[in-house]
Amino acid sequence: MWLALGTKARKPAVDWPPLRVVRFSGAALTHGVDHHMLEGVEVTITSPAKAVADAFKYRNKIGLDVAIEALTEYRRKRGSVDALMKAAAVDRVAVVLRPYLEAIS
């Protein structure tokens, strides 16, 4: 499981599930975050557009094939290109993502 934290936030001391912590600041930490109630507990989950942008941001760690698969699935489910490009701009990967988006559209 991947967990986005602020630059000064402490990493949770948990044994399970295994965590990969990434650090964000400013708009990259707050943009595209949705709040949901699950079993009476409020959780924050990134939007699908932000998740795809993050996949491209960390493509060298997770693999480009995973990022492309996330983009393909996002477009298959008719995800908004505008929302995706806004999230990509916040993550500073719009230039990287655009050719892949054009290739699958």
Beta strands, then each sheet from edge to edge (+ up, - down):
strand 1: 2-6
strand 2: 20-24
strand 3: 33-38
strand 4: 41-46
sheet 1: 1+ 2+
sheet 2: 3+ 4-
end
